[in-house]
Amino acid sequence: MTAIEQEIAALSETALGEVPQAASPEELEALRVKYLGRKGSLTKVLRGLKDLDPDLRRQVGAQANRVKESLETALAHAHIGLKEAAARAAA
C-alpha cells in the first residue's frame, strides 16, 4: 500500500468515525466542508492524483472515490437521523 493509499484509508477512518458524533446539522455541515469542501482533506488528495503515474492514479482515484461516496452517504444518513430525532422530540 502506497503512502497516499494509507493517507486515504486513515482519512476515511477518521471522517467516518466523526460523523456519528455530530449532534446537529451544523456539525454535519462542518464535517462535510472539512473533508469534502473546496479546501477539504479528501479534495486535496484528489487534486494530488495528477502527479501519480496513470496506473497508480486509476487505483488511488477509485479508492478516493469510494471513500468520498461512503462519506457522503454517511453524512446523508446522519442528517436524516437528526431530522427524525428532532421530529420525534417535537411530537
PDB file of N, CA, C and O in Angstrom:
ATOM      1  N   MET A   1       0.856  -1.186   0.000  1.00  0.00           N
ATOM      2  CA  MET A   1       0.000   0.000   0.000  1.00  0.00           C
ATOM      3  C   MET A   1       0.895   1.241   0.000  1.00  0.00           C
ATOM      4  O   MET A   1       1.819   1.354   0.806  1.00  0.00           O
ATOM      5  N   THR A   2       0.611   2.155  -0.903  1.00  0.00           N
ATOM      6  CA  THR A   2       1.412   3.365  -1.013  1.00  0.00           C
ATOM      7  C   THR A   2       1.044   4.348   0.094  1.00  0.00           C
ATOM      8  O   THR A   2       0.044   4.182   0.793  1.00  0.00           O
ATOM      9  N   ALA A   3       1.872   5.366   0.233  1.00  0.00           N
ATOM     10  CA  ALA A   3       1.634   6.380   1.268  1.00  0.00           C
ATOM     11  C   ALA A   3       0.306   7.097   1.039  1.00  0.00           C
ATOM     12  O   ALA A   3      -0.422   7.375   1.992  1.00  0.00           O
ATOM     13  N   ILE A   4      -0.006   7.394  -0.203  1.00  0.00           N
ATOM     14  CA  ILE A   4      -1.258   8.112  -0.483  1.00  0.00           C
ATOM     15  C   ILE A   4      -2.465   7.214  -0.207  1.00  0.00           C
ATOM     16  O   ILE A   4      -3.502   7.699   0.246  1.00  0.00           O
ATOM     17  N   GLU A   5      -2.342   5.915  -0.476  1.00  0.00           N
ATOM     18  CA  GLU A   5      -3.433   4.988  -0.160  1.00  0.00           C
ATOM     19  C   GLU A   5      -3.630   4.879   1.350  1.00  0.00           C
ATOM     20  O   GLU A   5      -4.760   4.801   1.830  1.00  0.00           O
ATOM     21  N   GLN A   6      -2.535   4.876   2.087  1.00  0.00           N
ATOM     22  CA  GLN A   6      -2.627   4.851   3.549  1.00  0.00           C
ATOM     23  C   GLN A   6      -3.265   6.130   4.064  1.00  0.00           C
ATOM     24  O   GLN A   6      -4.056   6.105   5.007  1.00  0.00           O
ATOM     25  N   GLU A   7      -2.913   7.251   3.437  1.00  0.00           N
ATOM     26  CA  GLU A   7      -3.487   8.541   3.836  1.00  0.00           C
ATOM     27  C   GLU A   7      -4.997   8.546   3.604  1.00  0.00           C
ATOM     28  O   GLU A   7      -5.756   9.033   4.442  1.00  0.00           O
ATOM     29  N   ILE A   8      -5.425   8.010   2.477  1.00  0.00           N
ATOM     30  CA  ILE A   8      -6.853   7.952   2.171  1.00  0.00           C
ATOM     31  C   ILE A   8      -7.580   7.035   3.154  1.00  0.00           C
ATOM     32  O   ILE A   8      -8.666   7.367   3.628  1.00  0.00           O
ATOM     33  N   ALA A   9      -6.981   5.884   3.461  1.00  0.00           N
ATOM     34  CA  ALA A   9      -7.592   4.950   4.408  1.00  0.00           C
ATOM     35  C   ALA A   9      -7.723   5.578   5.791  1.00  0.00           C
ATOM     36  O   ALA A   9      -8.756   5.434   6.444  1.00  0.00           O
ATOM     37  N   ALA A  10      -6.682   6.271   6.237  1.00  0.00           N
ATOM     38  CA  ALA A  10      -6.716   6.922   7.547  1.00  0.00           C
ATOM     39  C   ALA A  10      -7.756   8.044   7.564  1.00  0.00           C
ATOM     40  O   ALA A  10      -8.484   8.217   8.541  1.00  0.00           O
ATOM     41  N   LEU A  11      -7.812   8.795   6.475  1.00  0.00           N
ATOM     42  CA  LEU A  11      -8.778   9.883   6.369  1.00  0.00           C
ATOM     43  C   LEU A  11     -10.202   9.329   6.420  1.00  0.00           C
ATOM     44  O   LEU A  11     -11.078   9.903   7.067  1.00  0.00           O
ATOM     45  N   SER A  12     -10.418   8.225   5.741  1.00  0.00           N
ATOM     46  CA  SER A  12     -11.737   7.585   5.746  1.00  0.00           C
ATOM     47  C   SER A  12     -12.127   7.155   7.151  1.00  0.00           C
ATOM     48  O   SER A  12     -13.238   7.419   7.609  1.00  0.00           O
ATOM     49  N   GLU A  13     -11.207   6.495   7.824  1.00  0.00           N
ATOM     50  CA  GLU A  13     -11.490   6.010   9.176  1.00  0.00           C
ATOM     51  C   GLU A  13     -11.814   7.163  10.115  1.00  0.00           C
ATOM     52  O   GLU A  13     -12.758   7.083  10.902  1.00  0.00           O
ATOM     53  N   THR A  14     -11.043   8.219  10.034  1.00  0.00           N
ATOM     54  CA  THR A  14     -11.258   9.387  10.886  1.00  0.00           C
ATOM     55  C   THR A  14     -12.590  10.056  10.582  1.00  0.00           C
ATOM     56  O   THR A  14     -13.373  10.341  11.489  1.00  0.00           O
ATOM     57  N   ALA A  15     -12.841  10.304   9.302  1.00  0.00           N
ATOM     58  CA  ALA A  15     -14.064  11.002   8.900  1.00  0.00           C
ATOM     59  C   ALA A  15     -15.305  10.200   9.268  1.00  0.00           C
ATOM     60  O   ALA A  15     -16.255  10.740   9.835  1.00  0.00           O
ATOM     61  N   LEU A  16     -15.292   8.916   8.944  1.00  0.00           N
ATOM     62  CA  LEU A  16     -16.463   8.087   9.240  1.00  0.00           C
ATOM     63  C   LEU A  16     -16.656   7.898  10.739  1.00  0.00           C
ATOM     64  O   LEU A  16     -17.765   7.611  11.187  1.00  0.00           O
ATOM     65  N   GLY A  17     -15.596   8.055  11.512  1.00  0.00           N
ATOM     66  CA  GLY A  17     -15.712   7.987  12.961  1.00  0.00           C
ATOM     67  C   GLY A  17     -16.297   9.254  13.558  1.00  0.00           C
ATOM     68  O   GLY A  17     -16.917   9.217  14.621  1.00  0.00           O
ATOM     69  N   GLU A  18     -16.103  10.374  12.879  1.00  0.00           N
ATOM     70  CA  GLU A  18     -16.611  11.654  13.381  1.00  0.00           C
ATOM     71  C   GLU A  18     -18.086  11.866  13.072  1.00  0.00           C
ATOM     72  O   GLU A  18     -18.778  12.556  13.820  1.00  0.00           O
ATOM     73  N   VAL A  19     -18.575  11.287  11.988  1.00  0.00           N
ATOM     74  CA  VAL A  19     -19.960  11.531  11.567  1.00  0.00           C
ATOM     75  C   VAL A  19     -20.976  11.162  12.654  1.00  0.00           C
ATOM     76  O   VAL A  19     -21.849  11.976  12.954  1.00  0.00           O
ATOM     77  N   PRO A  20     -20.898   9.973  13.253  1.00  0.00           N
ATOM     78  CA  PRO A  20     -21.913   9.635  14.271  1.00  0.00           C
ATOM     79  C   PRO A  20     -21.863  10.522  15.514  1.00  0.00           C
ATOM     80  O   PRO A  20     -22.825  10.574  16.279  1.00  0.00           O
ATOM     81  N   GLN A  21     -20.766  11.204  15.711  1.00  0.00           N
ATOM     82  CA  GLN A  21     -20.624  12.060  16.888  1.00  0.00           C
ATOM     83  C   GLN A  21     -21.265  13.429  16.701  1.00  0.00           C
ATOM     84  O   GLN A  21     -21.442  14.175  17.664  1.00  0.00           O
ATOM     85  N   ALA A  22     -21.613  13.759  15.453  1.00  0.00           N
ATOM     86  CA  ALA A  22     -22.223  15.065  15.183  1.00  0.00           C
ATOM     87  C   ALA A  22     -23.603  15.120  15.825  1.00  0.00           C
ATOM     88  O   ALA A  22     -24.412  14.205  15.670  1.00  0.00           O
ATOM     89  N   ALA A  23     -23.860  16.205  16.546  1.00  0.00           N
ATOM     90  CA  ALA A  23     -25.113  16.320  17.279  1.00  0.00           C
ATOM     91  C   ALA A  23     -26.091  17.306  16.646  1.00  0.00           C
ATOM     92  O   ALA A  23     -27.188  17.513  17.165  1.00  0.00           O
ATOM     93  N   SER A  24     -25.698  17.914  15.527  1.00  0.00           N
ATOM     94  CA  SER A  24     -26.588  18.881  14.883  1.00  0.00           C
ATOM     95  C   SER A  24     -26.288  18.928  13.381  1.00  0.00           C
ATOM     96  O   SER A  24     -25.211  18.526  12.941  1.00  0.00           O
ATOM     97  N   PRO A  25     -27.252  19.422  12.606  1.00  0.00           N
ATOM     98  CA  PRO A  25     -26.997  19.575  11.171  1.00  0.00           C
ATOM     99  C   PRO A  25     -25.804  20.496  10.883  1.00  0.00           C
ATOM    100  O   PRO A  25     -25.096  20.314   9.893  1.00  0.00           O
ATOM    101  N   GLU A  26     -25.596  21.469  11.745  1.00  0.00           N
ATOM    102  CA  GLU A  26     -24.470  22.383  11.558  1.00  0.00           C
ATOM    103  C   GLU A  26     -23.131  21.652  11.706  1.00  0.00           C
ATOM    104  O   GLU A  26     -22.179  21.920  10.972  1.00  0.00           O
ATOM    105  N   GLU A  27     -23.076  20.729  12.663  1.00  0.00           N
ATOM    106  CA  GLU A  27     -21.858  19.938  12.852  1.00  0.00           C
ATOM    107  C   GLU A  27     -21.621  19.020  11.655  1.00  0.00           C
ATOM    108  O   GLU A  27     -20.482  18.823  11.233  1.00  0.00           O
ATOM    109  N   LEU A  28     -22.696  18.462  11.114  1.00  0.00           N
ATOM    110  CA  LEU A  28     -22.562  17.622   9.928  1.00  0.00           C
ATOM    111  C   LEU A  28     -22.052  18.437   8.741  1.00  0.00           C
ATOM    112  O   LEU A  28     -21.208  17.972   7.974  1.00  0.00           O
ATOM    113  N   GLU A  29     -22.564  19.640   8.599  1.00  0.00           N
ATOM    114  CA  GLU A  29     -22.112  20.509   7.506  1.00  0.00           C
ATOM    115  C   GLU A  29     -20.639  20.868   7.683  1.00  0.00           C
ATOM    116  O   GLU A  29     -19.891  20.926   6.707  1.00  0.00           O
ATOM    117  N   ALA A  30     -20.225  21.107   8.914  1.00  0.00           N
ATOM    118  CA  ALA A  30     -18.820  21.415   9.181  1.00  0.00           C
ATOM    119  C   ALA A  30     -17.933  20.227   8.808  1.00  0.00           C
ATOM    120  O   ALA A  30     -16.839  20.414   8.276  1.00  0.00           O
ATOM    121  N   LEU A  31     -18.395  19.023   9.080  1.00  0.00           N
ATOM    122  CA  LEU A  31     -17.639  17.831   8.694  1.00  0.00           C
ATOM    123  C   LEU A  31     -17.585  17.688   7.175  1.00  0.00           C
ATOM    124  O   LEU A  31     -16.548  17.330   6.615  1.00  0.00           O
ATOM    125  N   ARG A  32     -18.698  17.966   6.517  1.00  0.00           N
ATOM    126  CA  ARG A  32     -18.730  17.893   5.059  1.00  0.00           C
ATOM    127  C   ARG A  32     -17.706  18.846   4.453  1.00  0.00           C
ATOM    128  O   ARG A  32     -16.959  18.476   3.548  1.00  0.00           O
ATOM    129  N   VAL A  33     -17.681  20.051   4.952  1.00  0.00           N
ATOM    130  CA  VAL A  33     -16.730  21.049   4.457  1.00  0.00           C
ATOM    131  C   VAL A  33     -15.298  20.638   4.784  1.00  0.00           C
ATOM    132  O   VAL A  33     -14.402  20.781   3.951  1.00  0.00           O
ATOM    133  N   LYS A  34     -15.083  20.130   5.987  1.00  0.00           N
ATOM    134  CA  LYS A  34     -13.740  19.722   6.427  1.00  0.00           C
ATOM    135  C   LYS A  34     -13.138  18.659   5.511  1.00  0.00           C
ATOM    136  O   LYS A  34     -11.945  18.695   5.211  1.00  0.00           O
ATOM    137  N   TYR A  35     -13.959  17.721   5.074  1.00  0.00           N
ATOM    138  CA  TYR A  35     -13.448  16.609   4.274  1.00  0.00           C
ATOM    139  C   TYR A  35     -13.737  16.728   2.785  1.00  0.00           C
ATOM    140  O   TYR A  35     -12.920  16.300   1.969  1.00  0.00           O
ATOM    141  N   LEU A  36     -14.885  17.300   2.408  1.00  0.00           N
ATOM    142  CA  LEU A  36     -15.296  17.303   1.009  1.00  0.00           C
ATOM    143  C   LEU A  36     -15.352  18.689   0.384  1.00  0.00           C
ATOM    144  O   LEU A  36     -15.558  18.814  -0.823  1.00  0.00           O
ATOM    145  N   GLY A  37     -15.172  19.718   1.178  1.00  0.00           N
ATOM    146  CA  GLY A  37     -15.234  21.084   0.664  1.00  0.00           C
ATOM    147  C   GLY A  37     -14.064  21.408  -0.260  1.00  0.00           C
ATOM    148  O   GLY A  37     -13.178  20.577  -0.460  1.00  0.00           O
ATOM    149  N   ARG A  38     -14.059  22.608  -0.820  1.00  0.00           N
ATOM    150  CA  ARG A  38     -13.012  23.014  -1.773  1.00  0.00           C
ATOM    151  C   ARG A  38     -11.614  22.884  -1.202  1.00  0.00           C
ATOM    152  O   ARG A  38     -10.673  22.552  -1.922  1.00  0.00           O
ATOM    153  N   LYS A  39     -11.476  23.144   0.084  1.00  0.00           N
ATOM    154  CA  LYS A  39     -10.164  23.037   0.734  1.00  0.00           C
ATOM    155  C   LYS A  39     -10.133  21.847   1.692  1.00  0.00           C
ATOM    156  O   LYS A  39      -9.302  21.788   2.599  1.00  0.00           O
ATOM    157  N   GLY A  40     -11.039  20.911   1.482  1.00  0.00           N
ATOM    158  CA  GLY A  40     -11.160  19.751   2.364  1.00  0.00           C
ATOM    159  C   GLY A  40     -10.029  18.754   2.196  1.00  0.00           C
ATOM    160  O   GLY A  40      -9.310  18.764   1.196  1.00  0.00           O
ATOM    161  N   SER A  41      -9.887  17.902   3.185  1.00  0.00           N
ATOM    162  CA  SER A  41      -8.810  16.911   3.208  1.00  0.00           C
ATOM    163  C   SER A  41      -8.865  15.965   2.021  1.00  0.00           C
ATOM    164  O   SER A  41      -7.845  15.736   1.370  1.00  0.00           O
ATOM    165  N   LEU A  42     -10.027  15.416   1.730  1.00  0.00           N
ATOM    166  CA  LEU A  42     -10.142  14.472   0.619  1.00  0.00           C
ATOM    167  C   LEU A  42      -9.970  15.190  -0.713  1.00  0.00           C
ATOM    168  O   LEU A  42      -9.393  14.632  -1.646  1.00  0.00           O
ATOM    169  N   THR A  43     -10.452  16.390  -0.809  1.00  0.00           N
ATOM    170  CA  THR A  43     -10.300  17.175  -2.033  1.00  0.00           C
ATOM    171  C   THR A  43      -8.826  17.410  -2.331  1.00  0.00           C
ATOM    172  O   THR A  43      -8.412  17.344  -3.489  1.00  0.00           O
ATOM    173  N   LYS A  44      -8.034  17.682  -1.310  1.00  0.00           N
ATOM    174  CA  LYS A  44      -6.594  17.884  -1.508  1.00  0.00           C
ATOM    175  C   LYS A  44      -5.940  16.620  -2.044  1.00  0.00           C
ATOM    176  O   LYS A  44      -5.074  16.684  -2.916  1.00  0.00           O
ATOM    177  N   VAL A  45      -6.359  15.469  -1.520  1.00  0.00           N
ATOM    178  CA  VAL A  45      -5.816  14.194  -2.002  1.00  0.00           C
ATOM    179  C   VAL A  45      -6.189  13.997  -3.470  1.00  0.00           C
ATOM    180  O   VAL A  45      -5.349  13.602  -4.278  1.00  0.00           O
ATOM    181  N   LEU A  46      -7.442  14.271  -3.814  1.00  0.00           N
ATOM    182  CA  LEU A  46      -7.885  14.102  -5.196  1.00  0.00           C
ATOM    183  C   LEU A  46      -7.115  15.021  -6.146  1.00  0.00           C
ATOM    184  O   LEU A  46      -6.820  14.633  -7.277  1.00  0.00           O
ATOM    185  N   ARG A  47      -6.794  16.208  -5.707  1.00  0.00           N
ATOM    186  CA  ARG A  47      -6.007  17.121  -6.547  1.00  0.00           C
ATOM    187  C   ARG A  47      -4.587  16.599  -6.764  1.00  0.00           C
ATOM    188  O   ARG A  47      -3.972  16.879  -7.794  1.00  0.00           O
ATOM    189  N   GLY A  48      -4.071  15.849  -5.804  1.00  0.00           N
ATOM    190  CA  GLY A  48      -2.726  15.310  -5.922  1.00  0.00           C
ATOM    191  C   GLY A  48      -2.620  14.131  -6.869  1.00  0.00           C
ATOM    192  O   GLY A  48      -1.513  13.690  -7.179  1.00  0.00           O
ATOM    193  N   LEU A  49      -3.746  13.609  -7.337  1.00  0.00           N
ATOM    194  CA  LEU A  49      -3.734  12.453  -8.231  1.00  0.00           C
ATOM    195  C   LEU A  49      -3.032  12.756  -9.552  1.00  0.00           C
ATOM    196  O   LEU A  49      -2.466  11.857 -10.173  1.00  0.00           O
ATOM    197  N   LYS A  50      -3.064  13.983  -9.973  1.00  0.00           N
ATOM    198  CA  LYS A  50      -2.465  14.341 -11.261  1.00  0.00           C
ATOM    199  C   LYS A  50      -0.963  14.076 -11.297  1.00  0.00           C
ATOM    200  O   LYS A  50      -0.383  13.925 -12.372  1.00  0.00           O
ATOM    201  N   ASP A  51      -0.343  14.020 -10.141  1.00  0.00           N
ATOM    202  CA  ASP A  51       1.104  13.806 -10.069  1.00  0.00           C
ATOM    203  C   ASP A  51       1.494  12.326 -10.085  1.00  0.00           C
ATOM    204  O   ASP A  51       2.680  12.004 -10.159  1.00  0.00           O
ATOM    205  N   LEU A  52       0.515  11.429 -10.018  1.00  0.00           N
ATOM    206  CA  LEU A  52       0.799   9.995  -9.977  1.00  0.00           C
ATOM    207  C   LEU A  52       0.883   9.426 -11.394  1.00  0.00           C
ATOM    208  O   LEU A  52       0.339   9.998 -12.339  1.00  0.00           O
ATOM    209  N   ASP A  53       1.580   8.279 -11.526  1.00  0.00           N
ATOM    210  CA  ASP A  53       1.613   7.641 -12.836  1.00  0.00           C
ATOM    211  C   ASP A  53       0.220   7.073 -13.126  1.00  0.00           C
ATOM    212  O   ASP A  53      -0.533   6.791 -12.195  1.00  0.00           O
ATOM    213  N   PRO A  54      -0.129   6.904 -14.400  1.00  0.00           N
ATOM    214  CA  PRO A  54      -1.509   6.558 -14.776  1.00  0.00           C
ATOM    215  C   PRO A  54      -2.073   5.306 -14.103  1.00  0.00           C
ATOM    216  O   PRO A  54      -3.237   5.306 -13.701  1.00  0.00           O
ATOM    217  N   ASP A  55      -1.281   4.244 -13.970  1.00  0.00           N
ATOM    218  CA  ASP A  55      -1.811   3.030 -13.345  1.00  0.00           C
ATOM    219  C   ASP A  55      -2.154   3.254 -11.882  1.00  0.00           C
ATOM    220  O   ASP A  55      -3.216   2.850 -11.410  1.00  0.00           O
ATOM    221  N   LEU A  56      -1.245   3.901 -11.174  1.00  0.00           N
ATOM    222  CA  LEU A  56      -1.474   4.186  -9.761  1.00  0.00           C
ATOM    223  C   LEU A  56      -2.609   5.193  -9.595  1.00  0.00           C
ATOM    224  O   LEU A  56      -3.392   5.103  -8.649  1.00  0.00           O
ATOM    225  N   ARG A  57      -2.696   6.144 -10.508  1.00  0.00           N
ATOM    226  CA  ARG A  57      -3.751   7.156 -10.462  1.00  0.00           C
ATOM    227  C   ARG A  57      -5.125   6.495 -10.523  1.00  0.00           C
ATOM    228  O   ARG A  57      -6.028   6.876  -9.777  1.00  0.00           O
ATOM    229  N   ARG A  58      -5.293   5.510 -11.404  1.00  0.00           N
ATOM    230  CA  ARG A  58      -6.562   4.801 -11.527  1.00  0.00           C
ATOM    231  C   ARG A  58      -6.917   4.108 -10.214  1.00  0.00           C
ATOM    232  O   ARG A  58      -8.049   4.197  -9.738  1.00  0.00           O
ATOM    233  N   GLN A  59      -5.953   3.429  -9.649  1.00  0.00           N
ATOM    234  CA  GLN A  59      -6.167   2.666  -8.414  1.00  0.00           C
ATOM    235  C   GLN A  59      -6.488   3.587  -7.247  1.00  0.00           C
ATOM    236  O   GLN A  59      -7.460   3.363  -6.525  1.00  0.00           O
ATOM    237  N   VAL A  60      -5.686   4.611  -7.063  1.00  0.00           N
ATOM    238  CA  VAL A  60      -5.879   5.539  -5.949  1.00  0.00           C
ATOM    239  C   VAL A  60      -7.141   6.376  -6.156  1.00  0.00           C
ATOM    240  O   VAL A  60      -7.859   6.666  -5.199  1.00  0.00           O
ATOM    241  N   GLY A  61      -7.408   6.758  -7.388  1.00  0.00           N
ATOM    242  CA  GLY A  61      -8.611   7.531  -7.690  1.00  0.00           C
ATOM    243  C   GLY A  61      -9.867   6.751  -7.356  1.00  0.00           C
ATOM    244  O   GLY A  61     -10.822   7.304  -6.811  1.00  0.00           O
ATOM    245  N   ALA A  62      -9.866   5.459  -7.685  1.00  0.00           N
ATOM    246  CA  ALA A  62     -11.020   4.616  -7.368  1.00  0.00           C
ATOM    247  C   ALA A  62     -11.209   4.514  -5.861  1.00  0.00           C
ATOM    248  O   ALA A  62     -12.334   4.587  -5.366  1.00  0.00           O
ATOM    249  N   GLN A  63     -10.111   4.345  -5.132  1.00  0.00           N
ATOM    250  CA  GLN A  63     -10.190   4.266  -3.668  1.00  0.00           C
ATOM    251  C   GLN A  63     -10.731   5.579  -3.101  1.00  0.00           C
ATOM    252  O   GLN A  63     -11.606   5.576  -2.236  1.00  0.00           O
ATOM    253  N   ALA A  64     -10.203   6.696  -3.595  1.00  0.00           N
ATOM    254  CA  ALA A  64     -10.638   8.004  -3.099  1.00  0.00           C
ATOM    255  C   ALA A  64     -12.117   8.238  -3.399  1.00  0.00           C
ATOM    256  O   ALA A  64     -12.836   8.803  -2.575  1.00  0.00           O
ATOM    257  N   ASN A  65     -12.567   7.810  -4.561  1.00  0.00           N
ATOM    258  CA  ASN A  65     -13.976   7.982  -4.911  1.00  0.00           C
ATOM    259  C   ASN A  65     -14.876   7.119  -4.039  1.00  0.00           C
ATOM    260  O   ASN A  65     -15.968   7.548  -3.667  1.00  0.00           O
ATOM    261  N   ARG A  66     -14.434   5.908  -3.709  1.00  0.00           N
ATOM    262  CA  ARG A  66     -15.218   5.060  -2.799  1.00  0.00           C
ATOM    263  C   ARG A  66     -15.340   5.718  -1.426  1.00  0.00           C
ATOM    264  O   ARG A  66     -16.409   5.702  -0.815  1.00  0.00           O
ATOM    265  N   VAL A  67     -14.249   6.291  -0.951  1.00  0.00           N
ATOM    266  CA  VAL A  67     -14.265   6.969   0.350  1.00  0.00           C
ATOM    267  C   VAL A  67     -15.198   8.168   0.301  1.00  0.00           C
ATOM    268  O   VAL A  67     -15.979   8.399   1.224  1.00  0.00           O
ATOM    269  N   LYS A  68     -15.110   8.928  -0.784  1.00  0.00           N
ATOM    270  CA  LYS A  68     -15.967  10.105  -0.938  1.00  0.00           C
ATOM    271  C   LYS A  68     -17.443   9.700  -0.922  1.00  0.00           C
ATOM    272  O   LYS A  68     -18.253  10.330  -0.242  1.00  0.00           O
ATOM    273  N   GLU A  69     -17.789   8.659  -1.663  1.00  0.00           N
ATOM    274  CA  GLU A  69     -19.175   8.202  -1.714  1.00  0.00           C
ATOM    275  C   GLU A  69     -19.649   7.688  -0.358  1.00  0.00           C
ATOM    276  O   GLU A  69     -20.775   7.967   0.053  1.00  0.00           O
ATOM    277  N   SER A  70     -18.800   6.945   0.332  1.00  0.00           N
ATOM    278  CA  SER A  70     -19.216   6.417   1.640  1.00  0.00           C
ATOM    279  C   SER A  70     -19.375   7.550   2.653  1.00  0.00           C
ATOM    280  O   SER A  70     -20.263   7.500   3.504  1.00  0.00           O
ATOM    281  N   LEU A  71     -18.531   8.554   2.567  1.00  0.00           N
ATOM    282  CA  LEU A  71     -18.655   9.700   3.474  1.00  0.00           C
ATOM    283  C   LEU A  71     -19.922  10.496   3.165  1.00  0.00           C
ATOM    284  O   LEU A  71     -20.635  10.908   4.080  1.00  0.00           O
ATOM    285  N   GLU A  72     -20.202  10.712   1.886  1.00  0.00           N
ATOM    286  CA  GLU A  72     -21.425  11.419   1.511  1.00  0.00           C
ATOM    287  C   GLU A  72     -22.660  10.662   1.993  1.00  0.00           C
ATOM    288  O   GLU A  72     -23.610  11.269   2.487  1.00  0.00           O
ATOM    289  N   THR A  73     -22.645   9.347   1.849  1.00  0.00           N
ATOM    290  CA  THR A  73     -23.762   8.516   2.301  1.00  0.00           C
ATOM    291  C   THR A  73     -23.913   8.586   3.815  1.00  0.00           C
ATOM    292  O   THR A  73     -25.024   8.733   4.323  1.00  0.00           O
ATOM    293  N   ALA A  74     -22.806   8.480   4.533  1.00  0.00           N
ATOM    294  CA  ALA A  74     -22.854   8.543   5.999  1.00  0.00           C
ATOM    295  C   ALA A  74     -23.385   9.898   6.466  1.00  0.00           C
ATOM    296  O   ALA A  74     -24.177   9.966   7.406  1.00  0.00           O
ATOM    297  N   LEU A  75     -22.954  10.966   5.814  1.00  0.00           N
ATOM    298  CA  LEU A  75     -23.447  12.300   6.175  1.00  0.00           C
ATOM    299  C   LEU A  75     -24.942  12.412   5.911  1.00  0.00           C
ATOM    300  O   LEU A  75     -25.675  12.975   6.725  1.00  0.00           O
ATOM    301  N   ALA A  76     -25.400  11.887   4.787  1.00  0.00           N
ATOM    302  CA  ALA A  76     -26.825  11.956   4.448  1.00  0.00           C
ATOM    303  C   ALA A  76     -27.661  11.158   5.451  1.00  0.00           C
ATOM    304  O   ALA A  76     -28.701  11.627   5.912  1.00  0.00           O
ATOM    305  N   HIS A  77     -27.200   9.954   5.783  1.00  0.00           N
ATOM    306  CA  HIS A  77     -27.936   9.131   6.753  1.00  0.00           C
ATOM    307  C   HIS A  77     -27.962   9.802   8.131  1.00  0.00           C
ATOM    308  O   HIS A  77     -28.985   9.778   8.816  1.00  0.00           O
ATOM    309  N   ALA A  78     -26.856  10.387   8.527  1.00  0.00           N
ATOM    310  CA  ALA A  78     -26.796  11.068   9.826  1.00  0.00           C
ATOM    311  C   ALA A  78     -27.734  12.271   9.837  1.00  0.00           C
ATOM    312  O   ALA A  78     -28.396  12.541  10.839  1.00  0.00           O
ATOM    313  N   HIS A  79     -27.786  12.985   8.725  1.00  0.00           N
ATOM    314  CA  HIS A  79     -28.663  14.152   8.627  1.00  0.00           C
ATOM    315  C   HIS A  79     -30.136  13.722   8.757  1.00  0.00           C
ATOM    316  O   HIS A  79     -30.922  14.366   9.452  1.00  0.00           O
ATOM    317  N   ILE A  80     -30.487  12.640   8.085  1.00  0.00           N
ATOM    318  CA  ILE A  80     -31.853  12.117   8.178  1.00  0.00           C
ATOM    319  C   ILE A  80     -32.149  11.677   9.609  1.00  0.00           C
ATOM    320  O   ILE A  80     -33.235  11.933  10.130  1.00  0.00           O
ATOM    321  N   GLY A  81     -31.184  11.018  10.238  1.00  0.00           N
ATOM    322  CA  GLY A  81     -31.370  10.579  11.617  1.00  0.00           C
ATOM    323  C   GLY A  81     -31.595  11.744  12.562  1.00  0.00           C
ATOM    324  O   GLY A  81     -32.439  11.670  13.456  1.00  0.00           O
ATOM    325  N   LEU A  82     -30.843  12.821  12.369  1.00  0.00           N
ATOM    326  CA  LEU A  82     -31.022  14.004  13.218  1.00  0.00           C
ATOM    327  C   LEU A  82     -32.397  14.637  12.998  1.00  0.00           C
ATOM    328  O   LEU A  82     -33.041  15.076  13.950  1.00  0.00           O
ATOM    329  N   LYS A  83     -32.845  14.682  11.732  1.00  0.00           N
ATOM    330  CA  LYS A  83     -34.163  15.247  11.447  1.00  0.00           C
ATOM    331  C   LYS A  83     -35.264  14.408  12.098  1.00  0.00           C
ATOM    332  O   LYS A  83     -36.211  14.946  12.672  1.00  0.00           O
ATOM    333  N   GLU A  84     -35.128  13.084  12.002  1.00  0.00           N
ATOM    334  CA  GLU A  84     -36.140  12.205  12.594  1.00  0.00           C
ATOM    335  C   GLU A  84     -36.145  12.332  14.124  1.00  0.00           C
ATOM    336  O   GLU A  84     -37.205  12.319  14.749  1.00  0.00           O
ATOM    337  N   ALA A  85     -34.970  12.452  14.709  1.00  0.00           N
ATOM    338  CA  ALA A  85     -34.891  12.613  16.164  1.00  0.00           C
ATOM    339  C   ALA A  85     -35.518  13.926  16.596  1.00  0.00           C
ATOM    340  O   ALA A  85     -36.186  13.989  17.628  1.00  0.00           O
ATOM    341  N   ALA A  86     -35.305  14.973  15.816  1.00  0.00           N
ATOM    342  CA  ALA A  86     -35.892  16.262  16.127  1.00  0.00           C
ATOM    343  C   ALA A  86     -37.414  16.212  15.994  1.00  0.00           C
ATOM    344  O   ALA A  86     -38.132  16.807  16.797  1.00  0.00           O
ATOM    345  N   ALA A  87     -37.898  15.505  14.982  1.00  0.00           N
ATOM    346  CA  ALA A  87     -39.341  15.384  14.781  1.00  0.00           C
ATOM    347  C   ALA A  87     -39.986  14.595  15.932  1.00  0.00           C
ATOM    348  O   ALA A  87     -41.065  14.951  16.407  1.00  0.00           O
ATOM    349  N   ARG A  88     -39.316  13.524  16.371  1.00  0.00           N
ATOM    350  CA  ARG A  88     -39.841  12.739  17.500  1.00  0.00           C
ATOM    351  C   ARG A  88     -39.842  13.572  18.775  1.00  0.00           C
ATOM    352  O   ARG A  88     -40.768  13.473  19.579  1.00  0.00           O
ATOM    353  N   ALA A  89     -38.826  14.380  18.962  1.00  0.00           N
ATOM    354  CA  ALA A  89     -38.728  15.207  20.170  1.00  0.00           C
ATOM    355  C   ALA A  89     -39.833  16.286  20.172  1.00  0.00           C
ATOM    356  O   ALA A  89     -40.364  16.653  21.221  1.00  0.00           O
ATOM    357  N   ALA A  90     -40.154  16.772  18.984  1.00  0.00           N
ATOM    358  CA  ALA A  90     -41.176  17.819  18.877  1.00  0.00           C
ATOM    359  C   ALA A  90     -42.575  17.253  19.031  1.00  0.00           C
ATOM    360  O   ALA A  90     -43.502  17.974  19.400  1.00  0.00           O
ATOM    361  N   ALA A  91     -42.730  15.998  18.758  1.00  0.00           N
ATOM    362  CA  ALA A  91     -44.083  15.382  18.801  1.00  0.00           C
ATOM    363  C   ALA A  91     -44.543  15.076  20.198  1.00  0.00           C
ATOM    364  O   ALA A  91     -45.646  14.563  20.387  1.00  0.00           O
TER     365      ALA A  91
END
